[in-house]
Amino acid sequence: MKDERLNRLAGMIVNYSTEVKPKEKVLLRGSAIAQPFLLALYQEVLKAGGYPLLMPSVPGAAELFYKLGNDDQLSYLPEPLKLVMETYDVMINIIADDNTKALSNVDPTRMVLASRANEPITRIFMDRSASGALKWSVALFPTQAHAQDAEMSLTEYEDFVFNACMPDPVDPVGYWRRIHKQQQKICDWLLDKENVHLKGTDIDLTLSIKGRKFVNCACEKNVPDGEIFTGPVENSVNGTVCFSYPAIYAGREVEGVRLWFENGRVIKATATKNEDFLLKTLDTDEGSRFVGEFAIGTNEGITQFTREILFDEKIGGSFHLALGSGYPETGSVNRSAIHWDMICDLRSGGEIWVDETLLYKNGKFVLDL
């Protein structure tokens, strides 16, 4: 796909989302099928004076890895990848799949083994991101596979992706700066609050945000963006929730996920499809049954489920919880090899109460801030 919008998006990511400076070391990762996007980013990094390193992956390699790798190979952590994660200034990841279901039949225990091995990489990434030592961004290159998941033609999906990332094509950076200003008012109001109660159809959850910080997301990292998030107090989540959409992790789609929480921990979990995968992933490590993130989606341009979490977690009128590792900048101390986002739609009767004040109803903020 040759599209001028790719160049504009690459420019926004390099010059606004990651603010690449001269002599900064920049890692560019993504499937080789995203070559047009990777080259556009490579060009922008060079123009910004950075030192780009391309690390493309090859379609089909992950499937071979899980199919043929022995336990020792699945548990191996490549030293060059660890070194890059420890020393590079900027990391830009591009999602691009030619088959989003390629890993659907992989034994989940093998995926858990590889996830555990990569936990040090996850920890380095989150710690360096929280301290500001690592700037990063993730975006998507539209492919037929992603378009099929979203039940769109490729042309329709390309329009969807670019419109979600750059709602104002003339001044995309100005648009996201305005969103940042609006969302910051909500984050500031939440700063000294303590208790959250989520209500809705099949939703009755309470959690504590005491001492935690909400992060304002306006395309500085995820592209597209549109959310505010925090890490709830680890032992505070109680109640039940049935998620509105399939929960997708490592290419596996789990439908009808229902979780029961007690003192922060998932004590019971069921699903109508791929329940075994859900349960085995929840047992990845001690932190995988605790919530690392609570977030509210605010992107009004994303209105439908597309089976790509980069977009779906931003659906305007939704909230999501992530099981597993939390972001240290929020105050979260939960550690895990996984970070699995699961989404609930609040647009039909859902409510978010904060310290006995109604903050959110039917997918909209109701406080005049």
C-alpha positions in Angstrom: 0.0 0.0 0.0 1.5 3.3 -1.1 -0.5 6.1 0.7 0.6 9.6 1.5 -1.3 9.3 4.8 1.4 6.9 5.8 4.1 9.6 5.5 1.9 12.0 7.5 1.4 9.5 10.2 5.0 8.5 10.3 5.9 12.2 10.7 3.5 12.6 13.6 4.9 9.5 15.4 8.5 10.6 15.0 8.1 14.3 15.7 5.2 14.4 18.2 4.5 11.0 19.7 8.2 10.1 20.4 9.8 13.5 19.7 13.0 12.0 18.3 16.0 14.1 18.9 19.4 14.2 17.0 21.7 11.3 18.0 18.9 9.4 19.8 19.0 5.6 19.1 15.7 4.5 17.6 14.5 0.9 17.3 12.0 0.2 14.6 10.2 -3.1 14.9 7.4 -4.7 12.9 6.6 -7.4 10.3 8.3 -7.2 6.9 4.8 -6.8 5.4 4.7 -3.3 6.9 7.7 -2.3 4.8 6.1 0.9 3.4 5.4 2.1 6.9 8.7 1.1 8.3 10.5 2.9 5.5 8.5 6.0 6.1 9.4 5.9 9.8 13.0 5.2 8.9 13.1 8.3 6.7 11.5 10.5 9.4 14.0 9.3 12.0 16.9 10.2 9.6 15.4 13.6 9.0 15.1 14.1 12.7 18.8 13.3 13.2 18.3 10.0 15.0 20.1 6.7 14.6 17.5 4.2 13.3 17.8 0.4 13.7 15.4 -1.7 11.7 14.5 -5.0 13.3 11.8 -6.6 11.1 10.2 -9.9 11.8 9.2 -12.5 9.1 5.6 -13.7 8.8 5.4 -17.4 9.9 8.4 -17.3 12.3 6.3 -17.2 15.5 4.3 -20.2 14.3 7.5 -22.2 13.7 8.9 -21.1 17.0 5.9 -22.4 19.0 5.6 -25.6 16.8 9.2 -26.7 16.8 10.9 -25.0 19.7 11.8 -27.2 22.7 11.3 -26.0 26.3 14.8 -24.6 26.4 14.4 -22.7 23.2 11.0 -21.3 24.3 12.6 -20.1 27.6 15.6 -18.5 25.9 15.9 -14.7 26.1 18.0 -13.2 23.3 20.8 -11.0 24.8 20.8 -8.6 21.8 17.1 -7.8 22.4 17.7 -7.3 26.1 20.7 -5.0 25.3 18.6 -2.9 22.9 15.8 -2.6 25.4 18.3 -1.5 28.1 20.1 1.1 26.0 18.0 2.5 23.2 16.3 5.9 23.6 13.2 5.3 21.4 11.2 2.2 20.3 8.5 2.3 17.6 6.5 -0.9 17.1 4.3 -1.5 14.1 1.5 -4.1 14.2 1.0 -5.9 10.9 -0.3 -9.4 10.4 -1.1 -11.4 7.3 -2.9 -14.0 9.4 -4.1 -12.9 12.9 -5.2 -16.5 13.7 -1.8 -18.1 13.0 -1.3 -19.0 16.6 -4.8 -20.2 17.4 -3.9 -23.8 17.7 -0.7 -23.4 19.7 -0.7 -25.2 23.1 -1.2 -22.4 25.6 1.3 -23.9 28.0 4.0 -23.3 25.4 2.9 -19.7 25.1 3.0 -19.3 28.9 6.6 -20.6 28.9 7.7 -18.1 26.4 5.8 -15.3 28.2 7.6 -16.1 31.5 11.0 -16.0 29.7 10.2 -12.5 28.3 9.1 -11.1 31.7 12.6 -9.3 32.2 12.1 -7.6 28.9 8.6 -6.4 29.9 10.0 -5.2 33.3 12.8 -3.3 31.6 10.4 -1.7 29.2 7.9 -0.6 31.8 10.5 0.7 34.2 12.4 2.7 31.6 9.2 4.0 30.2 8.0 5.1 33.6 11.3 6.9 34.3 11.3 8.7 30.9 14.5 6.9 29.8 12.6 5.2 27.0 10.2 6.9 24.6 8.0 4.6 22.7 5.0 4.3 20.3 3.0 1.6 18.7 0.9 1.9 15.6 -0.7 -0.4 13.0 -0.2 -1.0 9.3 -3.5 -1.9 7.7 -3.5 -5.4 6.1 -6.2 -7.7 4.6 -6.1 -9.8 7.7 -6.9 -6.9 10.1 -9.6 -5.6 7.7 -11.2 -9.1 7.7 -11.2 -9.2 11.5 -12.9 -5.8 11.5 -15.4 -7.0 8.8 -14.4 -4.3 6.4 -12.8 -4.1 3.0 -9.1 -3.1 3.0 -10.0 0.4 1.7 -12.6 0.9 4.4 -10.2 -0.3 7.0 -7.4 2.0 5.8 -9.8 4.9 6.1 -10.9 3.7 9.6 -7.3 3.5 10.8 -6.1 6.8 9.4 -9.2 8.6 10.6 -8.8 7.2 14.1 -5.1 8.2 14.2 -5.5 11.6 12.6 -9.1 12.9 13.0 -7.9 16.2 11.8 -5.7 15.3 8.8 -4.6 18.9 8.3 -3.4 19.4 11.9 -3.3 16.0 13.6 -0.8 17.2 16.3 -3.0 20.2 17.1 -6.0 17.9 17.5 -4.3 15.6 20.0 -3.0 18.5 22.0 -6.6 19.7 22.4 -7.7 16.2 23.5 -4.8 16.2 26.0 -6.0 19.5 27.5 -9.6 18.2 27.8 -8.6 14.9 29.4 -6.2 16.5 31.8 -9.1 18.2 33.6 -10.5 14.7 34.3 -7.2 13.3 35.4 -6.7 16.3 37.8 -10.2 15.8 39.3 -9.4 12.1 40.0 -6.0 12.8 41.6 -7.2 12.9 45.2 -10.1 10.4 44.9 -10.2 7.0 46.5 -13.0 4.7 45.5 -14.5 3.7 42.1 -17.7 1.7 41.6 -18.4 0.4 38.1 -22.1 -0.5 37.4 -23.9 -1.9 34.4 -25.4 -5.0 32.8 -23.3 -7.9 34.2 -20.9 -5.3 35.8 -20.6 -4.7 39.6 -17.0 -3.9 40.5 -15.4 -1.8 43.1 -11.8 -0.8 43.2 -9.5 1.7 45.0 -7.5 4.5 43.3 -6.2 5.9 46.5 -2.7 7.3 46.0 -2.7 6.3 42.3 -2.3 8.6 39.3 -4.3 8.7 36.1 -2.3 9.0 32.9 -3.6 11.2 30.1 -3.2 9.4 26.7 -3.4 11.6 23.6 -1.2 9.9 21.0 2.1 10.4 22.8 2.5 6.6 22.8 -0.3 4.6 21.4 -1.4 5.6 17.9 -4.4 6.0 17.8 -5.1 7.1 21.4 -7.9 8.4 23.5 -8.0 7.0 27.1 -7.1 7.8 30.6 -5.8 5.0 32.8 -4.4 4.1 36.2 -3.2 1.1 38.2 -5.8 0.3 40.9 -4.6 -0.7 44.4 -3.7 -4.3 43.9 -5.8 -5.9 46.6 -8.8 -3.6 46.1 -10.8 -5.1 43.2 -14.0 -6.8 44.3 -17.1 -8.0 42.5 -17.9 -9.5 39.1 -17.7 -8.5 35.5 -18.7 -10.0 32.1 -16.8 -8.4 29.3 -18.8 -7.1 26.3 -16.3 -8.2 23.6 -14.0 -11.2 23.0 -10.8 -10.9 24.9 -7.9 -11.4 22.4 -4.4 -12.3 23.5 -1.5 -13.7 21.5 -3.8 -14.3 18.6 -6.3 -16.3 20.6 -9.9 -15.1 20.9 -11.7 -15.8 24.1 -15.4 -15.1 24.2 -17.8 -14.5 27.0 -15.2 -13.9 29.6 -16.6 -13.5 33.1 -14.4 -12.8 36.1 -15.0 -12.9 39.9 -12.7 -10.8 42.1 -12.0 -11.0 45.8 -9.5 -8.7 47.4 -7.9 -7.9 44.1 -7.5 -11.5 42.8 -9.4 -13.4 40.2 -10.9 -16.3 42.2 -13.1 -17.7 39.4 -13.1 -17.3 35.6 -15.3 -18.7 32.9 -15.6 -18.2 29.1 -17.9 -19.5 26.4 -15.1 -20.1 24.0 -11.4 -21.0 24.7 -11.9 -21.2 28.5 -8.9 -23.5 28.8 -6.6 -20.8 27.3 -8.0 -18.2 29.6 -7.4 -20.3 32.7 -3.9 -21.3 31.7 -2.9 -17.8 30.9 -4.3 -16.6 34.3 -1.9 -19.0 35.9 1.2 -17.6 34.1 2.5 -16.2 37.4 1.4 -14.7 40.7 0.6 -11.3 39.2 -1.5 -12.5 36.3 -4.7 -12.8 38.4 -4.5 -9.2 39.6 -5.5 -6.0 37.7 -2.6 -3.9 36.5 -4.7 -1.3 34.7 -8.1 0.4 34.8 -8.9 2.7 31.9 -11.7 4.7 30.3 -11.8 4.8 26.5 -12.5 8.3 25.0 -11.9 8.1 21.2 -15.3 9.1 19.8 -14.0 8.1 16.3 -13.8 4.5 17.3 -17.3 3.2 17.7 -17.1 -0.5 16.8 -15.1 -3.6 17.8 -12.4 -4.5 15.3 -10.5 -7.4 17.1 -7.4 -5.2 17.4 -6.8 -4.0 21.0 -4.8 -1.0 19.9 -8.1 0.4 18.6 -10.8 -1.4 20.7 -9.5 -0.3 24.1 -10.0 3.3 23.0 -13.7 2.8 22.0 -15.5 5.9 23.2 -18.0 4.9 25.9 -16.0 1.9 27.2 -13.8 0.9 30.0 -11.2 -1.8 30.2 -9.2 -3.8 32.8 -5.8 -5.3 32.1 -4.9 -8.4 34.0 -1.2 -8.6 34.8 1.6 -6.1 34.7 0.8 -2.5 35.7 2.5 0.7 34.6 4.8 2.0 37.4 4.0 5.7 36.5 0.5 5.1 37.8 1.7 3.8 41.2 1.0 0.2 40.2 3.3 -2.4 41.7 1.8 -5.5 40.1 4.3 -7.5 38.2 3.6 -10.2 35.6 4.7 -11.5 32.3 1.3 -10.8 30.8 -0.8 -7.6 30.2 -4.2 -8.6 28.9 -6.8 -5.9 28.2 -10.5 -6.8 28.4 -13.2 -4.4 27.4 -16.7 -3.4 28.6 -19.2 -1.2 26.7 -20.9 1.3 29.0 -23.0 3.1 26.4 -26.3 1.5 27.4 -26.9 2.1 31.1 -23.3 1.9 32.4 -22.1 4.1 35.2 -18.9 5.0 36.9 -19.2 6.4 40.4 -16.1 8.0 42.2 -16.4 8.6 45.9 -20.2 8.7 45.7 -20.1 11.2 42.8 -21.4 10.1 39.3 -18.6 10.7 36.9 -19.7 8.8 33.8 -23.1 7.6 32.5 -24.1 5.9 29.2 -20.6 6.3 27.8 -20.2 10.1 28.6 -18.6 12.1 31.3 -21.3 13.9 33.1 -19.3 16.3 35.4 -18.8 19.8 34.2 -15.1 20.2 34.7 
